[in-house]
Amino acid sequence: MARIKFTVDGKPVTVDADPSMPLLYALRDDLKMTNPHFGCGLAQCGACTVHLDGDAVRSCVMPLSAIAGKKVTTLKGLGTPEKPHPLQAAFVEEQVPQCGYCINGWIMTAAAYLKKNPKASDAEMRDALAGLKCRCGTHVAILRAIKRAQTEMA
């Protein structure tokens, strides 16, 4: 066991846990967050994506030992209901979610990528999103929402 301190959505937190435990488990079990989601546990679907110091990472395979002293941002910390992030607003406007389970991964991945590459082409954006899964098949609506947000963010 180790005492690991980091920041989640702007708030300092401390978790007493095995340093090899995945960040996802600390967020959901220790900090009682309902987002991000557990999808595959193998960093293959993206449902667990968070930002770690601004970079999109899969929290299901990120050990707590790698996040000490760092800033974690979840979908909840990206925006608020009163002031949503442009991607969150675009996903609502485009009526993207069906089951909504995967939305965390799409928004968090796109937000990190667009922050670093605000003028990304459609092909670059698709490459950045490669590996994310949506079992409902809303990929076209997802891409439409990301494009809408990208235009608004520019």
BELVEN-V444856 format. One record per residue. N is the residue number from 1. RES is the residue in one letter. NEAR is the number of other C-alpha atoms within 8 Angstrom. Layout:
N_RES_NEAR / N_RES_NEAR
//
This chain:
1_M_6 / 2_A_8 / 3_R_8 / 4_I_13 / 5_K_10 / 6_F_13 / 7_T_12 / 8_V_12 / 9_D_11 / 10_G_8 / 11_K_6 / 12_P_8 / 13_V_8 / 14_T_8 / 15_V_10 / 16_D_8 / 17_A_9 / 18_D_8 / 19_P_10 / 20_S_7 / 21_M_10 / 22_P_12 / 23_L_12 / 24_L_14 / 25_Y_10 / 26_A_12 / 27_L_12 / 28_R_12 / 29_D_8 / 30_D_8 / 31_L_7 / 32_K_7 / 33_M_8 / 34_T_6 / 35_N_11 / 36_P_15 / 37_H_11 / 38_F_9 / 39_G_8 / 40_C_7 / 41_G_8 / 42_L_7 / 43_A_11 / 44_Q_8 / 45_C_12 / 46_G_15 / 47_A_14 / 48_C_16 / 49_T_15 / 50_V_17 / 51_H_14 / 52_L_12 / 53_D_8 / 54_G_9 / 55_D_8 / 56_A_12 / 57_V_9 / 58_R_11 / 59_S_13 / 60_C_13 / 61_V_11 / 62_M_12 / 63_P_12 / 64_L_14 / 65_S_8 / 66_A_6 / 67_I_11 / 68_A_9 / 69_G_8 / 70_K_9 / 71_K_14 / 72_V_13 / 73_T_15 / 74_T_14 / 75_L_12 / 76_K_9 / 77_G_10 / 78_L_10 / 79_G_10 / 80_T_9 / 81_P_5 / 82_E_4 / 83_K_6 / 84_P_11 / 85_H_9 / 86_P_10 / 87_L_13 / 88_Q_10 / 89_A_10 / 90_A_12 / 91_F_13 / 92_V_9 / 93_E_8 / 94_E_9 / 95_Q_7 / 96_V_11 / 97_P_9 / 98_Q_6 / 99_C_5 / 100_G_7 / 101_Y_7 / 102_C_12 / 103_I_9 / 104_N_16 / 105_G_14 / 106_W_12 / 107_I_11 / 108_M_14 / 109_T_13 / 110_A_12 / 111_A_9 / 112_A_12 / 113_Y_12 / 114_L_11 / 115_K_7 / 116_K_6 / 117_N_7 / 118_P_10 / 119_K_7 / 120_A_9 / 121_S_6 / 122_D_7 / 123_A_7 / 124_E_8 / 125_M_11 / 126_R_8 / 127_D_7 / 128_A_9 / 129_L_10 / 130_A_6 / 131_G_7 / 132_L_11 / 133_K_7 / 134_C_8 / 135_R_5 / 136_C_6 / 137_G_6 / 138_T_11 / 139_H_7 / 140_V_7 / 141_A_10 / 142_I_11 / 143_L_8 / 144_R_9 / 145_A_14 / 146_I_12 / 147_K_9 / 148_R_9 / 149_A_12 / 150_Q_13 / 151_T_7 / 152_E_7 / 153_M_7 / 154_A_6
//
